[in-house]
Amino acid sequence: MKKTVILIFALLCAFTITYFWIGHNPGGCERKAFAIGSSVCHQIPSHSFIRSGVQFPLCARCSGLYLGSTAGLIYFFSLGKKAAVPDKKYLVLLGLLFLIWAGDGVNSLTSEFIGKAFLYPTTNLVRLATGFGMGLVMSTALTTLFNATVWKNPDKKPVLYSPWQIAGYAIISLVLALALTQGSFLVFQILGYVGILTVVVIITTLYTIFWILLLQKENTIQTFSSLIVFLIAGFGTAIGQVFLLNVVRSSIVG
């Protein structure tokens, strides 16, 4: 009975927050997607892909990050409850991908500030490529952290353990990059919603972990049904964060 009451309370909170967020962002799905994107991305038009006068809801670098994370999270979570840290050689690779992503961001920001190329002239395609690299880092880290925190008996194996996985990720990233830059306008729109959905999934997952740790329930969950209440709490908190950042951004821009 207590579990049911907690579940209903979490649902009501999540519904209430979502309702007020929707009211704060009137308009169609495109506007709401752009609002969610604005909570994690600067959305500078010159740093974003634009098709038929429509701007992608994430900048080029974030497009690669979240679309890459989509592929990585789907694959890694399909492997089960693997929770071990990858071997050193893979950690080195992930570290290099992170540094490349961060370095390109710093170079781009500095170039904008001084009005000329800082270390090198970057482009949206370069931003997209470094974003996909960071997508592998994000999906590997988040899946490992989630499995290691949530499950009572996690699998003591890493999610990233083979060069073939990296090769497969690179191929999928290339396909997604081509679909985004060369595909039809419909594909462009669909990928935009996929990227935004992944933003929500990632923030929800992080807050799910937060609530589990806060309530000291780490490594106690055995089934997905036992996880639902934490997922709902995580989703409600995620939308609350998006709502708050939307309000802050609107007040600054306005």
C-alpha positions as CSV (number, residue, x, y, z in Angstrom):
1,M,0.0,0.0,0.0
2,K,2.8,2.4,0.9
3,K,4.6,1.7,-2.4
4,T,1.4,2.4,-4.3
5,V,0.9,5.7,-2.5
6,I,4.5,6.8,-3.3
7,L,4.0,5.8,-6.9
8,I,0.8,7.8,-7.2
9,F,2.5,10.8,-5.5
10,A,5.4,10.7,-7.9
11,L,3.1,10.5,-10.9
12,L,1.1,13.5,-9.7
13,C,4.2,15.5,-9.1
14,A,5.6,14.6,-12.5
15,F,2.3,15.4,-14.2
16,T,1.9,18.7,-12.4
17,I,5.4,19.9,-13.4
18,T,4.9,18.7,-17.0
19,Y,1.6,20.5,-17.2
20,F,3.0,23.8,-16.0
21,W,6.0,23.5,-18.3
22,I,3.7,22.9,-21.3
23,G,1.7,26.0,-20.3
24,H,4.9,28.0,-20.1
25,N,5.8,26.9,-23.7
26,P,2.7,27.2,-25.8
27,G,2.8,26.2,-29.5
28,G,3.5,23.0,-31.3
29,C,6.0,20.2,-30.9
30,E,8.7,22.1,-32.7
31,R,8.6,25.0,-30.2
32,K,8.6,22.6,-27.2
33,A,11.6,20.7,-28.7
34,F,13.5,23.9,-29.1
35,A,12.6,24.8,-25.4
36,I,14.0,21.5,-24.2
37,G,17.1,22.0,-26.3
38,S,17.7,25.5,-24.9
39,S,18.1,24.0,-21.4
40,V,21.3,22.2,-22.5
41,C,22.5,24.0,-25.6
42,H,23.3,27.6,-26.6
43,Q,21.5,27.0,-30.0
44,I,23.5,29.7,-31.8
45,P,22.2,29.7,-35.4
46,S,25.6,30.0,-37.0
47,H,26.7,26.9,-35.0
48,S,23.6,24.9,-35.9
49,F,22.3,23.1,-39.0
50,I,19.4,24.8,-40.7
51,R,17.2,23.3,-43.4
52,S,14.4,25.0,-45.3
53,G,14.6,27.9,-42.8
54,V,14.2,25.6,-39.8
55,Q,17.0,25.4,-37.3
56,F,17.9,22.1,-35.7
57,P,16.9,22.2,-32.0
58,L,20.5,21.6,-30.9
59,C,23.8,23.1,-32.1
60,A,26.0,21.0,-34.3
61,R,28.2,19.8,-31.4
62,C,25.3,18.9,-29.3
63,S,23.6,17.2,-32.3
64,G,26.5,14.8,-32.5
65,L,26.6,14.3,-28.7
66,Y,22.9,13.5,-28.3
67,L,22.4,11.5,-31.5
68,G,25.6,9.6,-30.7
69,S,24.3,9.0,-27.2
70,T,21.0,7.7,-28.7
71,A,22.9,4.9,-30.5
72,G,25.2,4.2,-27.6
73,L,22.6,4.0,-24.9
74,I,20.3,1.8,-26.9
75,Y,23.1,-0.6,-27.6
76,F,24.7,-0.6,-24.2
77,F,21.5,-1.0,-22.2
78,S,20.6,-3.9,-24.5
79,L,23.7,-5.7,-23.1
80,G,22.1,-6.1,-19.7
81,K,23.4,-5.0,-16.3
82,K,27.1,-4.7,-17.2
83,A,28.6,-2.3,-14.7
84,A,32.4,-2.7,-14.6
85,V,34.8,0.1,-15.6
86,P,36.2,-0.5,-19.1
87,D,39.8,-1.6,-19.5
88,K,42.6,1.1,-19.4
89,K,43.0,1.3,-23.2
90,Y,39.3,2.1,-23.6
91,L,39.5,4.7,-20.8
92,V,42.4,6.3,-22.6
93,L,40.3,6.5,-25.8
94,L,37.3,7.9,-24.0
95,G,39.6,10.5,-22.3
96,L,41.0,11.5,-25.7
97,L,37.5,11.8,-27.2
98,F,36.5,14.0,-24.3
99,L,39.5,16.2,-24.6
100,I,39.0,16.6,-28.4
101,W,35.3,17.6,-27.8
102,A,36.2,20.0,-25.0
103,G,39.2,21.4,-26.9
104,D,37.1,22.1,-30.0
105,G,34.5,23.8,-27.9
106,V,37.1,26.0,-26.2
107,N,38.7,26.8,-29.6
108,S,35.3,27.7,-31.0
109,L,34.3,29.9,-28.1
110,T,37.6,31.7,-28.1
111,S,37.4,32.2,-31.8
112,E,34.0,33.8,-31.4
113,F,35.3,36.0,-28.6
114,I,38.4,37.4,-30.4
115,G,36.7,37.5,-33.8
116,K,39.2,35.2,-35.6
117,A,40.4,31.6,-35.6
118,F,42.1,30.8,-32.3
119,L,43.9,27.4,-32.8
120,Y,42.2,26.5,-36.1
121,P,39.1,27.5,-38.0
122,T,36.3,25.1,-37.0
123,T,33.1,24.2,-38.9
124,N,29.7,22.7,-38.1
125,L,30.9,19.4,-39.5
126,V,33.9,19.4,-37.2
127,R,31.6,20.3,-34.3
128,L,29.3,17.4,-35.3
129,A,32.2,14.9,-35.5
130,T,33.6,15.9,-32.0
131,G,30.1,15.7,-30.7
132,F,29.7,12.1,-31.9
133,G,33.0,11.3,-30.1
134,M,31.6,12.7,-26.9
135,G,28.4,10.7,-27.5
136,L,30.4,7.5,-27.0
137,V,31.9,8.9,-23.8
138,M,28.5,9.9,-22.5
139,S,26.7,6.7,-23.3
140,T,29.5,4.5,-21.9
141,A,29.7,6.5,-18.7
142,L,26.0,6.8,-18.1
143,T,25.2,3.2,-18.7
144,T,28.0,2.0,-16.4
145,L,27.0,4.5,-13.7
146,F,23.3,3.5,-13.9
147,N,23.9,-0.2,-13.8
148,A,26.5,0.1,-11.0
149,T,24.2,2.2,-8.9
150,V,20.8,0.7,-9.5
151,W,20.9,-3.1,-9.7
152,K,21.3,-5.4,-6.7
153,N,23.4,-7.9,-8.7
154,P,25.1,-6.0,-11.6
155,D,27.1,-7.9,-14.1
156,K,30.8,-7.5,-13.3
157,K,31.7,-6.9,-17.0
158,P,32.1,-3.6,-18.9
159,V,29.7,-2.4,-21.6
160,L,32.7,-1.3,-23.7
161,Y,35.1,-4.2,-24.3
162,S,35.8,-4.7,-28.0
163,P,37.2,-2.6,-30.9
164,W,34.4,-3.9,-33.0
165,Q,31.9,-1.9,-30.8
166,I,33.9,1.2,-31.5
167,A,33.9,0.5,-35.2
168,G,30.2,-0.2,-35.2
169,Y,29.6,3.1,-33.3
170,A,31.7,5.0,-35.8
171,I,29.7,3.5,-38.7
172,I,26.4,4.4,-37.1
173,S,27.7,7.9,-36.3
174,L,28.6,8.4,-40.0
175,V,25.2,7.2,-41.1
176,L,23.5,9.6,-38.7
177,A,25.7,12.4,-39.8
178,L,24.9,11.8,-43.4
179,A,21.2,11.6,-42.6
180,L,21.3,14.8,-40.8
181,T,23.3,16.8,-43.3
182,Q,22.3,15.1,-46.6
183,G,18.9,13.5,-45.9
184,S,15.4,14.9,-46.6
185,F,13.8,17.6,-44.6
186,L,11.5,14.9,-42.9
187,V,14.6,13.0,-41.8
188,F,16.1,16.3,-40.5
189,Q,13.0,16.9,-38.4
190,I,12.8,13.3,-37.1
191,L,16.4,13.4,-36.0
192,G,15.7,16.7,-34.2
193,Y,13.0,15.0,-32.1
194,V,15.2,12.0,-31.5
195,G,18.0,14.2,-30.2
196,I,15.6,16.1,-27.9
197,L,14.1,12.8,-26.6
198,T,17.6,11.7,-25.8
199,V,18.2,14.9,-23.9
200,V,15.2,14.1,-21.7
201,V,16.3,10.5,-21.3
202,I,19.8,11.4,-20.2
203,I,18.6,14.0,-17.7
204,T,15.9,11.7,-16.4
205,T,18.5,8.9,-16.0
206,L,20.8,11.2,-14.0
207,Y,18.0,12.3,-11.7
208,T,16.9,8.7,-11.3
209,I,20.4,7.9,-10.0
210,F,20.2,11.0,-7.8
211,W,17.0,9.9,-6.1
212,I,18.2,6.4,-5.6
213,L,21.3,7.7,-3.9
214,L,19.4,10.3,-1.9
215,L,17.1,7.7,-0.5
216,Q,19.9,5.2,0.0
217,K,18.4,2.6,-2.3
218,E,21.5,1.9,-4.3
219,N,22.2,-1.7,-5.4
220,T,18.8,-2.8,-4.0
221,I,16.7,-2.9,-7.1
222,Q,16.1,-6.3,-8.8
223,T,13.3,-5.7,-11.3
224,F,12.2,-2.9,-13.7
225,S,8.9,-2.6,-11.8
226,S,10.7,-1.7,-8.7
227,L,12.5,1.0,-10.6
228,I,9.4,2.7,-12.0
229,V,8.8,5.1,-9.1
230,F,12.4,6.3,-9.3
231,L,12.2,6.8,-13.1
232,I,9.0,8.9,-12.6
233,A,10.7,11.0,-9.9
234,G,13.7,11.4,-12.2
235,F,11.5,12.4,-15.1
236,G,9.6,15.0,-13.0
237,T,12.8,16.4,-11.7
238,A,14.2,16.6,-15.3
239,I,11.2,18.5,-16.6
240,G,11.4,20.7,-13.5
241,Q,15.1,21.5,-14.4
242,V,14.1,22.2,-18.0
243,F,11.3,24.5,-16.8
244,L,13.5,26.4,-14.5
245,L,16.3,26.9,-17.1
246,N,13.7,28.0,-19.6
247,V,12.4,30.6,-17.2
248,V,15.9,31.8,-16.4
249,R,16.9,32.0,-20.1
250,S,13.6,33.8,-21.0
251,S,14.2,36.4,-18.3
252,I,17.8,37.0,-19.5
253,V,16.9,37.2,-23.2
254,G,13.7,39.1,-22.5
